Amino acid sequence: MNDPLIPRVPDDWTVWAFSDPHGVATGLEAAMIRAGLLDEDLRWIAPQRTALVGCGDYLDRGLDSPRVVALLRRLEIEAAAAGSRALFARGNHEHLLYQLGIGASDDVEVWLSYGGRATLDAYGCGTLDPANPGIVLRELEMRAPGLFAWLGGLVHAVRWRDVLFVHGGLPPWADLEDLGRTTEQHLWVRRDFFETPWGSGAFTGFEQAGIHRVVFGHSPLANGARTFHEGRSLGIDTNACGNPQLPPGAHRMVTLVELAGEVALEDTRRVVVATDDAPDRRPG
């Protein structure tokens, strides 16, 4: 069965994956062009049976979330028409905004502190009053029709062969069917995932479902994509917009990784675009 929360890409397809562009549209676009997914006019040109997979955090922090979101929404349509797929998993930033938009959360200050003000500014919305967020959120929906429906439709993970593409990682002691149903920790987990030994038994529930490898974002890396768990997992949040919590000198990049056939995660082809001078990255 194909789980609607965790769609499956056919085993014989090629997958390109990215994560955490955070509103840095120029870097993401350049990486997709270099990978041969888009032409210079940003139109889908990838071969049939190609899947573009996003691991979340498409908006906030950077300066052009509207451009990123518009591109992804269009590529969903163009890729499907060309015999391919564009599948985007939610990140914690998309989840936060969606929960606010449907009234399921009132954690306005949390979203704003995570970079939500940059998204509101980019869409030309007014100042959001944490005590009365409804007015500005309605304005956001007016300026970006269908945004909240799109956020709500984002899947919780994507599966290809034995690989799971997910935002934060695997919650220890959970299993595949828990994601998006009994837990949201896959959107938030960090060290509890990549510092828990794979052989500890904490991920047995996922292995029993056929998941033996993971591609994830969420935790920004200062020196580019890297593997964890002795090559079983690959972190691809490469600090596109510049996370102030990383040490001075941390690289800023958008990374696309290609998976095809029996490739090991450490051997994936990678397209890397530096964003140190990107006009739409986080200021400073």
Secondary structure, 3 states (H helix, E strand, C coil): CCECCECEECCCCEEEEECCCCCCHHHHHHHHHHCCCECCCCCECCCCCEEEEECCCCCCCCCCHHHHHHHHHHHHHHHHHCCCEEEEECCHHHHHHHHHHCCCCCCHHHHHHHHHHHHHHHCCCCCCCCCCCHHHHHHHHHHCCCHHHHHHHCECCEEECCEEEECCCCCCCCCHHHECCCECHHHCCCHHHHCCCHHHCCCHHHHHCCCCEEEECCCCCCCCCEEEHHHCEEECCCCCCCCCCCCCCCCCEEEEEEECCCCCHHHCEEEEEECCCCCCCCCC
